[in-house]
Amino acid sequence: MTEAKQSLKRTLIGKVVSDKRTKTVTVLIERRVKHALYGKIVGKSSKYHAHDEKGEFKMGDMIEITESRPISKTKNWVATRLVEKAAAV
């Protein structure tokens, strides 16, 4: 049987908030979760450094990042694809 093996790597979609570093983008992931005690929906956010080999992603872009092996001290995600281009001002 040739079944498609599902990847165990996590993927997240977020907004590029910094592209100043070489081959690295900082991605802001926002999610909405229910508060454990009060039950109110609250917004939580996390920033991840993702590897961008070609430097193709710019500030404001919505991109998908995938978990990978550690690339540096703070970088263990890889930018995989562009979801939505940043709106031109």
C-alpha positions as CSV (number, residue, x, y, z in Angstrom):
1,M,0.0,0.0,0.0
2,T,1.2,3.5,-0.9
3,E,-0.5,5.7,1.7
4,A,0.3,9.4,1.9
5,K,2.2,9.7,5.2
6,Q,0.9,12.7,7.2
7,S,3.6,15.1,8.4
8,L,4.2,15.3,12.1
9,K,5.6,18.9,11.7
10,R,3.4,21.7,13.0
11,T,2.4,24.5,10.5
12,L,1.2,27.9,11.6
13,I,0.0,30.9,9.6
14,G,1.0,34.5,10.7
15,K,2.1,37.9,9.7
16,V,5.7,39.0,9.0
17,V,6.5,41.8,11.4
18,S,10.2,42.1,10.7
19,D,12.4,41.2,7.7
20,K,15.5,43.1,8.8
21,R,17.7,40.1,9.5
22,T,19.4,38.2,6.7
23,K,17.6,35.0,5.8
24,T,15.3,35.4,8.7
25,V,11.8,36.8,9.2
26,T,9.9,37.4,12.4
27,V,6.4,36.1,12.3
28,L,3.5,37.1,14.6
29,I,1.0,34.3,15.3
30,E,-2.3,35.4,16.8
31,R,-4.8,33.0,18.2
32,R,-8.0,33.3,20.2
33,V,-8.4,31.1,23.3
34,K,-11.0,30.8,26.0
35,H,-9.8,31.9,29.5
36,A,-9.5,28.9,31.8
37,L,-11.4,30.5,34.7
38,Y,-13.6,33.2,33.4
39,G,-14.5,31.7,30.0
40,K,-13.9,34.9,28.1
41,I,-12.3,34.7,24.6
42,V,-8.9,36.4,24.8
43,G,-6.3,37.1,22.1
44,K,-2.9,35.5,22.6
45,S,0.1,36.1,20.4
46,S,3.5,34.6,19.9
47,K,6.5,35.7,17.7
48,Y,8.7,33.1,15.9
49,H,11.9,33.5,13.9
50,A,11.6,31.6,10.6
51,H,14.3,30.8,8.1
52,D,13.7,32.5,4.7
53,E,16.6,31.3,2.5
54,K,15.9,33.6,-0.5
55,G,14.6,36.6,1.4
56,E,11.4,36.5,-0.6
57,F,9.0,37.4,2.3
58,K,8.5,41.1,3.2
59,M,6.9,42.9,6.1
60,G,3.1,42.6,6.2
61,D,2.9,39.4,4.2
62,M,0.8,36.5,5.6
63,I,3.0,33.4,5.4
64,E,2.9,29.7,6.5
65,I,5.8,28.5,8.7
66,T,6.7,24.8,9.4
67,E,8.5,23.4,12.3
68,S,12.1,22.1,11.5
69,R,15.3,21.2,13.1
70,P,17.1,24.0,15.1
71,I,18.8,26.3,12.6
72,S,20.2,28.7,15.1
73,K,19.7,29.6,18.8
74,T,16.3,31.1,18.3
75,K,15.3,29.7,14.8
76,N,13.6,26.4,14.4
77,W,10.9,27.2,11.9
78,V,11.1,27.5,8.1
79,A,8.9,29.9,6.0
80,T,7.2,27.6,3.5
81,R,4.7,29.5,1.4
82,L,3.1,32.9,0.9
83,V,-0.6,33.0,1.9
84,E,-1.3,36.6,1.2
85,K,0.9,39.5,-0.1
86,A,1.1,42.7,1.9
87,A,-1.3,45.4,0.8
88,A,0.6,48.2,-1.0
89,V,0.2,51.5,0.7
